[in-house]
Amino acid sequence: MTGTAPSTPPAAAPFLDALARDVALVLRRMGGAAHQRDICQWVAALRRQRGEPVGPDLPVRVREVFDRYRDWFFRPFGEDSVRWALAPELA
């Protein structure tokens, strides 16, 4: 992988860190891989369940997290794919 984000999230972006943890949790619950649309929907449901606000920009933020934390997530069917997966060492 061409590294971008560190394996341990930086403290400077707490919202992105929390969102990255949510994406990882959702992917674990979904067996390690899923379509990006389903991941966004599950993350939204998880946040609503906790009483957190879910804005219309959540799918954009989830995609940003996915791109930022490339050590955590990858596209198993290539970069043009919309299927995302959790890195094997985190699954």
N, C-alpha and C positions, 0 to 999 in steps of 0.2 A: 504494500500500500504506500502511496505517496503521502507521507504524514502531513497532517495539518494541526490537529488538536492533540494535546497531550492525553495520555491515558487517564490521568487524574484531572478532573475539570478545574480550571482556574477559579479562584474566589471572586474574580472581578465581575462575573456574569451569573449571579445567583438564579435569575429567572431561567436562563438557558440551561443551567445545571439541573434545576428541578425538572424542567421539561425533558432534558436528556434522560434523567432517571425514570420519568414517566414512560418515555418511549421504550426504554430498555425493559421496564416492568411489563408493559403491554406485549412486547415481542416475546418475552419469556412465557407469558400466559398463552400466547398464540402459537407456541411450539417452536419459536425461534425465527420465523419468517412470515411475512404477510404483505398484502398489497398496501401501498401507502395510504389509500383512501380509508381502508379498514383501520389502520393504525391511528390515523387522525380522529376517526369516529370513536375509537376506544379510549384514546387519550382524553377527548372531550368528555366522555361519559365518566371516566375516572375522576376528572377534575370537578365535574358537577356533583358527583357522589360525595366528594370532600367539601362541598360548599364553596368551591373556588369559582370565580367568574371565567366564562369561556367566551372570548370575543370572536368576531368573524375572521380575524387574522390568524387564528390558531393553526390552520393548515400551513400557512406560510411560515410561521414560527417553527412548526414541527419540521418542515423541510430544511430550514436554516440549521436547526439542531443536527439533523441527519448529516448535512454537509460539513458542519463544523467538527463533529465528533467521529471522524472517519476511522479512528482506532476502535470505536465501539460498534459501528454499523457499516454494512456494505450492501451492494446490489449483487445478489448471487447470479443473476442472469445477464450481467453486463451493465455498463453505465447508462444505457438508454432504457433500462428496465424500470418499472414502477413497483417492483417487488423488492422489499427491504428485508434485511436479516441482521440478527445480532451476531457480533463477532463470536466465533466458536469458544474463545477463552472466557467469554462472559455468559454464555448460554447455560 
